[in-house]
Amino acid sequence: MTDPAGDSEQPLTDRGSNRSQRPSSQAFRAFIADGWGPRTAGEPQRSGAADHAAGRRAALGRLFPGERLVVPAGQLVVRSNDTDYRFRPHSAFAHLTGLGTDEEPDSVLVLHPVEDAGGSDDGATHEAVLYFRPRAGKDTEEFYADSRYGELWVGERPSLAEVSAVTGLRAEHIDSLGDALAKDVGAGQVQVRVVPQADSAVEEQVGRVREQAGLTAGAAEADAALAEALSELRLRKDDYEIGQVREAVAATARGFEDIVRSLPRAVAHHRGERVIEGAFGARAREEGNGVGYDTIAAAGNHGNTLHWIGNDGAVRAGELVLVDAGVEVDSLYTADITRTLPVDGVFTDAQRRVYDAVLEAADAAFVRAGEPGVKFKDLHAAAMEVIAARLADWGMLPGTAEESLDPEGQYHRRWMVHGTSHHLGLDVHDCAQARREMYLDAELEPGMIFTIEPGLYFRADDLKVPQELRGIAVRIEDDILVRPDGSVENLSAALPRTPDEIETWMADLRG
């Protein structure tokens, strides 16, 4: 195919502009650059997360003295053709800069080692610099013609000074990143680590620097160690983070109220699960950045598919609907709450029996969490003791509950194959790259936030389940904080949990 405006072959990458009929005359460029008033935005305010982020960076730097640490925000990702997914920065970047929402795609945080091996006068081991793309002037083609970065297309980007004022970081243009990465590396004075799988272009830059310096041996292991450290850095939340999760939980609770009010419309719609998903999603966008993960709105037997996110089924009176949802606030911290609700507001006897068993398991894990010296993995064990006992009572196990709890048995896990708990924060499954000894095998410590979420899942086609229980799925999930004194708080306790409380709550919301 040839360019319709001439005889030259038009590159495939340039053809997206064929529809725009973009003006390019010098007269137009001069005209569009002229006649703009002063910018009206006020002075940027220092972020409430800035000081906390500085402490996190200092803690990370102490783990890697003398090394250059590269933490990308990530790139815009194409959704289809010339449209991108909404940008969300890498969680490690958000944690170390305090930036949230959809700010600064392609940005990179670099922790440069302080030249003196002993650190700076204030004891710092690194200087943190944020490399990003500041706004372009109104006299540039980017201003009016760049649909990814141009101000007329995506809004006003901050200046270097403005982003520095918000974050407390020294800010530099992204175009200077390459030279900054290579500084002193060739002389063998500085090693470089980069967060893997965060930004392929930045990884390629770091790779070239390593190749030129002959430092490719062990690079993958070095980068994995950085990712591991960044994950473990988030195991204990500071006061700012705890406050953000509280906000996310409160917004999520309001979203569940919206769900209850939407149930009559959901029953009347042929894809009622989408009605539920939409009700919660509206709340998440109104009060936060959006949902922290794809909402599970699983009615009836769909609840037995653990990650049911198609949400295209009907919602029927007399059935349960299992909703697993969380609001992600603008700082990117998310809640993660599950409630299982009777569609018409009243549990049947069979539904209540299953629900009570799951509630008992959740309460057992919560009690165990408050005991001195308890380990993270003990929460699951406490819940499974109850689940196995109830299944044995119902005659569903091939032996006793004790035999099932033995590692060589585990028959009860047929009806609950997932874990009972996971850490929560910037990611719904936070700290996922932490070592086992820092996660499952570690004792609970103040500042940890995690879920407790046992469930029972009785598929409609499971012939080992009593007939009256088939098709029933129940999960109860709450977000738990370890307080400074070692006691635990259910952050989501405001949402009703017992069957009687749920029935009363639903009746009140629906009038």
Residue pairs with C-beta under 8 A, 6 or more apart in sequence:
1 9
1 10
2 8
2 9
2 10
3 9
3 10
4 18
16 81
16 82
22 145
29 139
29 141
32 138
32 143
32 144
33 137
33 138
33 139
33 143
36 138
39 156
41 156
43 165
44 158
44 162
44 163
44 165
44 166
45 165
45 166
46 165
46 166
46 168
47 53
47 98
47 99
47 166
47 167
47 168
48 98
48 240
49 98
49 240
49 331
50 98
50 166
50 167
50 168
51 168
52 98
52 238
52 239
52 240
52 241
53 95
53 96
53 97
53 98
53 167
53 168
54 128
54 168
55 238
56 95
56 96
56 233
56 238
57 96
57 111
57 126
57 128
58 124
58 125
59 233
60 69
60 96
60 111
60 229
60 230
60 233
61 69
61 111
61 124
61 125
61 126
62 125
63 229
64 111
64 193
64 226
64 229
65 113
65 117
65 119
65 125
66 113
66 117
66 125
66 190
66 191
67 113
67 190
67 191
67 192
67 193
68 110
68 111
68 112
68 113
68 181
68 185
68 190
68 191
68 192
68 193
69 110
69 111
69 126
69 193
69 226
70 108
70 109
70 110
70 181
70 192
70 193
70 194
70 195
70 202
70 206
71 90
71 92
71 93
71 96
71 108
71 109
71 110
71 111
71 194
71 195
71 198
71 230
72 90
72 93
72 107
72 108
72 109
72 194
72 195
72 198
72 199
72 202
73 89
73 90
73 93
73 94
73 99
73 104
73 105
73 106
73 107
73 108
73 109
73 198
73 199
74 87
74 88
74 89
74 90
74 93
74 105
74 106
74 198
74 199
75 105
75 106
75 199
75 200
75 201
76 84
76 85
76 87
76 105
76 106
76 148
77 84
77 85
77 87
78 84
78 85
79 85
82 147
84 148
86 102
86 290
87 102
87 105
88 102
88 289
88 332
89 99
89 100
89 102
89 103
89 104
89 105
89 107
89 332
90 195
90 198
90 199
91 234
91 332
91 426
91 427
91 430
92 195
92 198
92 227
92 230
92 231
93 99
93 107
93 109
93 198
94 100
94 331
94 332
94 426
95 230
95 233
95 234
95 426
96 109
96 128
96 230
97 109
97 130
97 167
97 169
98 167
98 331
99 107
99 166
99 167
100 289
100 329
100 330
100 331
100 332
101 289
101 330
101 332
102 289
104 132
104 133
104 163
106 132
106 133
106 174
106 199
106 201
107 130
107 131
107 132
107 133
107 174
108 130
108 131
108 132
108 174
108 177
108 199
108 202
109 128
109 129
109 130
109 131
109 169
110 128
110 129
110 131
110 177
110 180
110 181
111 126
111 127
111 128
112 126
112 127
112 128
112 129
112 180
112 183
113 125
113 126
113 190
114 120
114 124
114 125
114 126
114 127
119 125
120 127
127 170
128 169
128 170
129 169
129 170
129 171
129 172
129 180
130 163
130 164
130 167
130 169
130 170
130 171
130 172
131 171
131 172
131 173
131 174
131 176
131 177
131 180
132 163
132 171
132 173
132 174
133 149
133 157
133 173
133 174
134 157
134 158
134 159
134 160
134 163
134 171
134 173
135 151
135 156
135 157
135 158
135 159
136 142
136 143
136 146
136 149
136 150
136 151
136 157
137 143
138 151
142 149
142 150
142 151
143 150
143 151
143 152
144 150
144 152
146 153
147 153
147 154
148 154
149 157
151 157
158 166
160 171
160 172
160 173
161 171
163 169
163 171
164 170
164 171
172 180
177 202
177 205
178 205
181 192
181 205
181 206
181 209
182 209
182 212
183 190
184 190
185 191
185 192
185 209
185 210
185 212
185 213
185 215
186 212
186 213
188 213
191 215
191 222
192 206
192 209
192 210
192 215
193 222
193 223
193 225
193 226
194 202
194 203
194 206
194 223
194 226
195 223
195 226
195 227
195 230
196 203
196 220
196 223
196 224
196 227
197 203
207 216
207 219
209 215
210 216
210 219
227 433
228 433
228 434
228 435
230 433
231 431
231 432
231 433
231 434
232 431
232 434
232 435
232 438
234 423
234 425
234 426
234 430
234 431
235 423
235 431
235 434
235 438
235 439
235 442
235 445
235 448
236 445
236 446
236 447
236 448
237 245
237 425
237 447
237 448
237 449
238 447
241 333
241 425
241 449
242 447
242 449
242 481
244 329
244 331
244 333
245 333
245 334
245 335
245 424
245 425
245 449
245 479
245 481
245 491
246 491
247 329
247 333
248 288
248 292
248 326
248 327
248 328
248 329
248 333
248 334
248 335
249 335
249 337
249 479
249 491
249 492
250 494
251 283
251 284
251 287
251 288
251 327
251 329
251 335
252 325
252 326
252 327
252 335
252 337
252 492
253 337
253 492
253 494
253 495
254 283
254 287
255 279
255 280
255 283
255 284
255 325
255 327
256 280
256 323
256 325
256 337
256 339
256 495
257 509
258 279
258 280
258 282
258 283
259 276
259 279
259 280
259 323
259 325
259 341
260 341
260 505
260 506
260 509
260 510
261 279
261 509
261 510
262 275
262 276
262 278
262 279
263 276
263 315
263 321
263 341
263 343
263 510
264 510
265 272
265 275
266 272
266 273
266 275
266 276
266 315
266 321
266 343
267 315
267 316
267 317
267 343
269 275
269 314
269 315
270 314
271 311
271 312
271 313
271 314
272 299
272 313
272 314
272 315
273 297
273 298
273 299
273 302
273 310
273 311
273 312
273 313
273 314
273 315
273 321
274 297
274 311
274 312
275 315
276 295
276 297
276 299
276 311
276 315
276 321
276 323
277 295
277 297
277 311
280 291
280 295
280 297
280 323
280 325
281 290
281 291
281 295
283 327
284 290
284 291
284 325
284 327
284 328
287 327
287 329
288 327
288 328
288 329
288 330
289 328
289 329
289 330
289 332
290 327
290 328
291 325
291 326
291 327
291 328
292 326
292 327
292 328
292 334
292 335
292 336
292 428
293 326
293 334
293 336
293 428
294 309
295 309
295 311
295 323
295 324
295 325
296 307
296 308
296 309
296 311
296 322
296 323
296 324
296 325
296 338
297 308
297 311
297 321
297 323
297 325
298 304
298 305
298 308
298 311
298 313
298 321
298 322
298 323
298 324
298 473
299 313
299 314
299 315
299 316
299 319
299 320
299 321
299 322
299 343
300 313
300 315
300 316
300 319
300 320
300 321
300 471
301 459
301 460
301 471
301 473
302 308
302 313
302 322
302 473
303 320
303 321
303 322
303 340
303 457
303 472
303 473
303 474
303 475
304 457
304 458
304 459
304 460
304 471
304 473
306 417
306 418
306 457
315 321
315 343
316 343
317 343
317 344
318 343
318 344
318 348
319 342
319 343
319 471
320 340
320 341
320 342
320 343
320 351
320 472
320 473
320 474
321 340
321 341
321 343
322 338
322 340
322 473
322 474
322 475
323 338
323 339
323 340
323 341
324 336
324 337
324 338
324 475
324 477
325 337
325 338
326 334
326 335
326 336
326 337
326 428
327 334
327 335
328 334
332 426
333 425
333 426
334 424
334 425
334 426
334 427
334 428
335 424
335 479
335 491
335 492
336 424
336 428
336 451
336 477
336 479
337 477
337 478
337 479
337 492
337 495
338 453
338 455
338 475
338 476
338 477
339 476
339 477
339 495
339 496
339 497
339 502
340 355
340 358
340 473
340 474
340 475
340 476
341 502
341 506
342 348
342 351
342 502
342 503
342 506
345 503
345 506
345 507
345 510
346 503
347 355
347 499
347 502
347 503
350 468
350 469
350 472
351 472
351 474
352 499
353 469
354 456
354 458
354 469
354 472
354 474
355 474
355 476
355 499
356 499
357 386
357 387
357 390
357 456
357 474
358 387
358 454
358 455
358 456
358 474
358 475
358 476
359 476
359 497
359 498
359 499
360 386
360 390
361 382
361 383
361 384
361 386
361 387
361 390
361 420
361 454
362 383
362 452
362 453
362 454
362 476
362 478
362 497
364 382
364 383
364 385
364 386
365 379
365 380
365 382
365 383
365 420
365 421
365 452
365 454
366 452
366 478
366 480
366 488
366 490
367 382
368 374
368 378
368 379
368 381
368 382
369 379
369 444
369 452
369 480
369 482
369 488
370 486
370 487
370 488
372 486
373 443
374 443
374 444
375 440
375 441
375 442
375 443
375 444
376 421
376 439
376 440
376 441
376 442
376 443
376 444
376 450
377 440
377 441
379 420
379 421
379 450
379 452
380 419
380 420
380 421
383 420
383 452
383 454
384 405
384 412
384 413
384 416
384 420
385 401
385 405
386 454
387 412
387 415
387 416
387 454
387 456
388 397
388 401
388 404
388 405
388 412
389 401
391 397
391 401
391 404
391 411
391 412
391 415
392 400
392 401
392 404
394 466
394 469
395 466
396 415
396 464
396 465
396 466
397 403
397 404
397 411
397 412
398 404
398 411
399 409
399 411
401 412
403 409
403 411
404 410
404 411
404 412
405 412
414 464
415 456
415 457
415 458
415 465
416 454
416 455
416 456
416 457
417 457
418 453
418 455
420 452
420 453
420 454
421 450
421 451
421 452
421 453
422 428
422 429
422 430
422 432
422 450
422 451
423 429
423 430
423 431
423 432
423 434
423 439
423 448
423 449
423 450
424 430
424 449
424 450
424 451
424 479
425 431
425 449
430 449
431 439
444 482
444 486
444 488
445 482
446 482
446 483
446 484
446 485
446 486
447 481
447 482
448 481
448 482
449 479
449 480
449 481
449 482
449 491
450 479
450 480
451 477
451 478
451 479
451 480
452 477
452 478
452 480
453 475
453 476
453 477
453 478
454 475
454 476
455 473
455 474
455 475
455 476
456 472
456 473
456 474
457 473
458 465
458 469
458 470
458 471
458 472
458 473
459 465
459 470
459 471
460 470
460 471
461 470
462 470
476 497
478 490
478 491
478 492
478 493
478 495
478 497
479 490
479 491
479 492
480 488
480 489
480 490
480 491
481 488
481 489
481 491
482 488
483 489
496 502
496 504
496 505
